Amino acid sequence: MKEFIIVITLTIVFYLLHYFYPVLYQNLQFIFFGPLLAYIIYKIFQFIYSYVKSKS
């Protein structure tokens, strides 16, 4: 459930980026970089979440 919320949050963030900065999306590199960045952010969140879970 937590992972699902993170994915939705990232989707909203990238939608807002697309909406406010369409110039970035004209650059093909950014389109390919976007999903990769989302995956990296997701993995960082996953690491923090598991770290906090193990601490408590």
Summary of the structure (lengths in Angstrom):
residues: 56
radius of gyration: 13.6
end to end distance: 19.0
largest distance: 44.5
contacts: 115
relative contact order: 0.12
helix: 93%
strand: 0%
